[in-house]
Amino acid sequence: MKLLLRIFITSLLVMAIAYLMKGVRVDEFTTALTVAIVLGLLNFFVKPILVLFTLPVTFFTLGLFLLVINAIMILLCDEFVDGFEVSSFWTAMLFSIILSLSQSLVYQITGDTK
């Protein structure tokens, strides 16, 4: 049940951020649900591999390279999900930062912890 709530919250946040940001487009709510699911799967399967391969760069940049990896996850999601478009790498980076911060805030308010 907690997983479904997280997916629903993430899809609502994706819709809200896409409405507010100029370079992000989400066609409809079902697309946002798909984006939330695909992002979750990418973060579970692909992100650990990328973090492992880029560990020296991440260490050298004191962890800031993780922002680049998050933007890459958004761009991969853009490739996999029809109806979800991100215009550029920098837009994906800003989108991922806003999404991460808003997820943390909402999960803290609702008392939902990992």
C-alpha positions, 0 to 999 in steps of 0.5 A, a space after each residue: 500500500 505504501 508503494 502505491 501511495 508513493 507512486 501516486 504522490 510522485 505522479 502528482 508531483 510530476 504533473 505539478 512540476 511539468 505544469 510549472 516548468 517550461 521545458 517539461 511536458 506530460 500529456 495526461 495523468 496516466 502518463 505521469 503514473 507511467 513516468 513515476 513507475 519507470 523512474 522507480 524502476 530505473 532508480 532501482 535497477 540502472 542507477 546503482 550501476 551508474 553510481 558504481 561506474 562513476 564512483 571516482 568522479 562522484 568522490 572527486 566532485 564530493 557527490 555532486 555528480 549524483 545530480 548528473 546521474 539523476 538528470 540522466 535517469 530523467 532523460 532515460 525516462 523521457 526516452 522510454 515513456 511516450 507523452 513525457 518530454 524534457 527539452 534539454 539536459 539542464 531542464 532534466 537536471 532542474 526537474 530532478 532537483 525539484 522532484 527530489 526536494 518536493 518528494 522529500 518534503 511531501 514524504 516528511 509531511 505525510 510521515 512516510 519514510 524509506 
